[in-house]
Structure formats: C-alpha cells, structure tokens
Amino acid sequence: MAAMNGSREWTNREGIEEYNIRWHWLQKPSSSGFTAVLRVRDEARSLPWVLPPILRSVQHVILVDNNSTDGTPELARQIARNQGSEHKLEVLSYPFEVSRYGAEHLWTYPDSVHSPTYFYNWSFSHVRTRYALKWDGDMVLSPEGEQVLRDLAWQLEGTDGAVTIPRSPVYVESERVAYLDTQPGAAEPWGWRNSPAYTISKAFDWELRLPNPGDPVFRLPNFMCFELKWLEADEFAHWSNAEFKTEINARKRREWELFHALSKGAGTPEGVVRIESSEGIHVLEHLRGIYSDIMRSTPHSSPNRPSP
C-alpha cells in the first residue's frame, strides 16, 4: 500500500482520492459486536437466503456492491426493510473492475483500485465495531449458526484473536434438489479485531488475512453455514484460471470437480449428500432445517470457542 499499516489513510496508485482507504479502527467498549462485510456482484439470487440470517445475527451489515446488473443493492435494501432491519444495513458502491483471482490478481498491484486486496481493505475500512466479519454473498447461516454468532459477540469481549468458520458447498440443481458436500474443508479466518494489526494482504491467488503469531484462534462448529453454488450459473467467473492444479488450491479443485460432475449428471460423488425437499418447500429452506444434524454426524475437529 502507499502508506504504512499504522496510518489511518491509505492512498491508491490511481490517485482517486474519493476511494482512498480511511480506516475506522475503534477501541471503545461501546463499539462491541460484529460488522459483517459482504462484497457482492450479481448476488440477487442468493441474497434472499444469505441476508436475513446474517442481519439477525450481527450488529451491523455492510454490503459493498461491485457493478451488479441484477438489482442486488435494491434487493438488499428491500430484504432489510421487510424484516425491519434497515438500521443494520449499509449499502456502498465500489465502481471499479476488480481483477479476477489467479493470474489477473497476481499481475495487479495491491495498491490499485483494481486489486482484490485494495477492494477488501477499502470495504473493511468502513467497519466501526470491535470485530469485523468477512461474509460472502453466497454464505447461508443455519438457525444454530445464527445463535452461535449472536453469542460470540459477547463471548469475545476483551479478547483479541481470529475466528475461523468451516463451511460446506451446496450445489443447487433446482428448487427441490441440491447436493451437499460433507467433506471437511479448511476452516478459514472469517472474523478479526478491527485494529491496525488486522488488514488484508496480497497472496498468490487471492487476498489473505491470517491470524497473527500468538493470536488465540477460535474455531466455530462445522454446522454454522453452507455456501451456495448454482449449477446453472458460471460459478468460477471470478477466476482468471480455473485449473486449480496446485496444492494450495485443493479446496477449489474439489469444488470445480464436483460442480462439473453434478452439472453433467454424473451421479453423486463420494462425500456428497443429495438433498430433496417436499413439494412447495424450497430445498434451501429444507436444508437450513436439517443442515446441523447432517454436519454433526460428519467427522470434524472439535470447535475451540471462547468461554463466557
């Protein structure tokens, strides 16, 4: 970046002052809780499932729209109004084309407005609560996950650390059929203290926020949330290369293989559970009701959660 990490303002190499990064690092007890930051583009199909539970679970939600053409920002506001949560939702616009993950990201300077790294830092710089929560526009909380997240806000009082959340891909075939990958994946850092010590860095294929050495790391249960992948959509359009041959991309490679196998109707791969709902019930509504039971029966590392 064009400024030291301790500075509250970072500039971009394009010199667009309006989109300089101006951090709001807070230390006050009154700023407790989580702000979930969603960086989205054309997520109108997923938002009805994603937004209501996260609005119910955190103190504030910042939705940063990146050139959507499907009415994503308007739909987000409507969803918040419908559940009386307008005061919790803040919608921002990031109008620049952002490099796709992989080679395009690697070629882009991290202080460019076109860099995913800069985009992430700009988005998270608007957080004004004690903790920031990275949330994607396709991540759906289970009812039990909602409760865990609500409790976590007060359990983390006075604690500096990182929160990791396992999540399972769900491949949606139709309104009544979906496929859940129950194979345990890596629990990535999704929450961290809103302070100068926690900013996003450029990594090989994507942006990265790792726990600092010595940080306590709280791993949440494996029944928290699932991640939507629509089989009729181009779920890998945000990648400039989708081969995923390196070991670092083992998770993405499995997603790519499962997506294409299921898209072609090649049967149900090992570790994948076919979910079918009753007539008149959307498969995602059905899955939210049974997801925790399925994942509790799946071998997984025990969560490490802070004590009250």
Secondary structure, DSSP 8 states (H G I E B T S, - for coil): --S-TTSSEE--TT--GGG-EE------GGG-SEEEEEEESS-TTTHHHHHHHHHHHSSEEEEEE-S-SS-HHHHHHHHHHHTT-GGGEEEEE--S----BTHHHHHS-TTSTTSHHHHHHHHHTT--SSEEEEE-TTEEE-HHHHHHHHHHHHHTTT---EEEE-EEEEEE-SSSEEEEE-S----EEEEEESSTT---EE-SSSEE----TT--EEE--TTSEEEEEETTS-TTTTBS-----SGGGHHHHHHHHHHHHHHTT----TTEEEEE--TTS-HHHHHHHHHHHHHHTS-----B----
